[in-house]
Amino acid sequence: MIKNVSSMIAHQTLMDINANNVSNVNTKNFKATEAHIGNNLEVNANVSDTGTDLTKELTGQIVIEYGFKAQVPGIKTQDEMTKTLLDIKV
Protein backbone atom coordinates (compact mmCIF):
# COMPACT_ATOMS: atom_id res chain seq x y z
CA MET A 1 0.00 0.00 0.00
CA ILE A 2 2.89 2.36 0.67
CA LYS A 3 3.95 2.10 -2.98
CA ASN A 4 0.39 2.87 -4.10
CA VAL A 5 0.24 5.97 -1.93
CA SER A 6 3.74 7.06 -2.97
CA SER A 7 2.74 6.67 -6.60
CA MET A 8 -0.38 8.78 -6.06
CA ILE A 9 1.71 11.49 -4.38
CA ALA A 10 4.16 11.45 -7.31
CA HIS A 11 1.28 11.73 -9.78
CA GLN A 12 -0.18 14.61 -7.75
CA THR A 13 3.17 16.41 -8.02
CA LEU A 14 3.11 15.88 -11.79
CA MET A 15 -0.42 17.28 -11.89
CA ASP A 16 0.67 20.35 -9.90
CA ILE A 17 3.56 21.00 -12.30
CA ASN A 18 1.27 20.42 -15.27
CA ALA A 19 -1.32 22.84 -13.91
CA ASN A 20 1.34 25.49 -13.28
CA ASN A 21 2.59 25.16 -16.86
CA VAL A 22 -0.92 25.46 -18.30
CA SER A 23 -1.89 28.40 -16.09
CA ASN A 24 1.20 30.30 -17.26
CA VAL A 25 0.81 29.52 -20.96
CA ASN A 26 0.43 33.23 -21.83
CA THR A 27 2.93 34.56 -19.28
CA LYS A 28 5.75 36.42 -21.01
CA ASN A 29 9.17 34.73 -20.70
CA PHE A 30 7.69 31.79 -18.76
CA LYS A 31 9.74 28.61 -19.01
CA ALA A 32 7.75 25.42 -18.54
CA THR A 33 8.86 22.69 -16.16
CA GLU A 34 9.28 19.23 -17.61
CA ALA A 35 8.76 16.42 -15.10
CA HIS A 36 8.58 12.64 -15.03
CA ILE A 37 8.48 9.91 -12.42
CA GLY A 38 11.83 8.16 -12.05
CA ASN A 39 13.03 5.16 -10.10
CA ASN A 40 11.71 4.75 -6.56
CA LEU A 41 8.75 6.99 -7.50
CA GLU A 42 10.67 10.26 -7.21
CA VAL A 43 9.65 13.12 -9.48
CA ASN A 44 12.45 14.50 -11.65
CA ALA A 45 11.76 18.05 -12.81
CA ASN A 46 13.77 20.35 -15.06
CA VAL A 47 13.02 23.81 -16.39
CA SER A 48 12.79 23.66 -20.17
CA ASP A 49 14.13 26.19 -22.63
CA THR A 50 10.70 26.81 -24.09
CA GLY A 51 7.26 27.86 -22.98
CA THR A 52 4.28 25.64 -22.39
CA ASP A 53 3.30 23.12 -25.08
CA LEU A 54 -0.42 22.61 -24.51
CA THR A 55 -0.50 19.39 -26.53
CA LYS A 56 2.18 17.88 -24.31
CA GLU A 57 0.48 19.10 -21.13
CA LEU A 58 -2.92 17.72 -22.13
CA THR A 59 -1.48 14.33 -23.02
CA GLY A 60 0.38 14.45 -19.72
CA GLN A 61 -2.97 14.79 -17.97
CA ILE A 62 -4.14 11.53 -19.55
CA VAL A 63 -1.04 9.74 -18.23
CA ILE A 64 -1.60 11.23 -14.76
CA GLU A 65 -5.27 10.15 -14.80
CA TYR A 66 -4.37 6.56 -15.64
CA GLY A 67 -1.60 6.62 -13.05
CA PHE A 68 -4.16 7.48 -10.38
CA LYS A 69 -6.64 4.89 -11.66
CA ALA A 70 -3.98 2.17 -11.59
CA GLN A 71 -3.38 2.70 -7.87
CA VAL A 72 -7.02 2.64 -6.73
CA PRO A 73 -7.55 -1.17 -6.83
CA GLY A 74 -4.50 -1.81 -4.62
CA ILE A 75 -5.59 0.75 -2.05
CA LYS A 76 -9.19 -0.53 -2.16
CA THR A 77 -7.99 -4.11 -1.60
CA GLN A 78 -5.82 -3.04 1.33
CA ASP A 79 -8.77 -1.17 2.82
CA GLU A 80 -11.02 -4.23 2.49
CA MET A 81 -8.36 -6.47 4.07
CA THR A 82 -7.97 -4.08 7.00
CA LYS A 83 -11.75 -3.99 7.48
CA THR A 84 -11.85 -7.80 7.44
CA LEU A 85 -9.08 -7.99 10.05
CA LEU A 86 -10.87 -5.49 12.25
CA ASP A 87 -14.13 -7.46 11.92
CA ILE A 88 -12.32 -10.66 12.94
CA LYS A 89 -10.72 -8.98 15.95
CA VAL A 90 -13.97 -7.49 17.23
URWO-V170896 format. One record per pair of residues at least 24 apart in sequence whose ideal C-beta (glycine too) atoms are under 10 Angstrom apart, sorted by the first residue. I is the first residue (numbers start at 1). J is the second residue. Records with the same first field share a line. If there is no record, write none. Layout:
BEGIN
I=J / J
END
This chain:
BEGIN
1=71 / 74 / 75 / 77 / 78 / 79 / 81 / 82
2=41 / 78
3=40 / 41 / 71 / 74
4=70 / 71 / 72 / 73 / 74 / 75 / 76 / 77 / 78
5=41 / 71 / 74 / 75 / 78
6=37 / 40 / 41 / 42 / 71
7=37 / 41 / 67 / 68 / 70 / 71 / 74 / 75
8=41 / 67 / 68 / 70 / 71 / 72 / 75
9=41 / 43
10=35 / 36 / 37 / 38 / 40 / 41 / 42 / 43 / 64 / 67 / 71
11=37 / 41 / 43 / 63 / 64 / 65 / 66 / 67 / 68 / 69 / 70 / 71
12=43 / 64 / 67 / 68
13=37 / 41 / 42 / 43 / 45 / 64
14=43 / 45 / 60 / 61 / 63 / 64 / 67
15=60 / 61 / 64 / 65 / 67 / 68
16=43
17=43 / 45 / 57 / 60 / 64
18=52 / 56 / 57 / 58 / 60 / 61 / 63 / 64
19=57 / 61
20=52 / 57
21=48 / 51 / 52 / 53 / 54 / 56 / 57 / 60
22=52 / 54 / 57 / 58 / 60 / 61
23=52
24=51 / 52
25=51 / 52 / 53 / 54 / 57
26=51 / 52
27=51 / 52
32=56 / 57
34=60
35=60
36=60 / 63
37=63 / 64 / 67
END
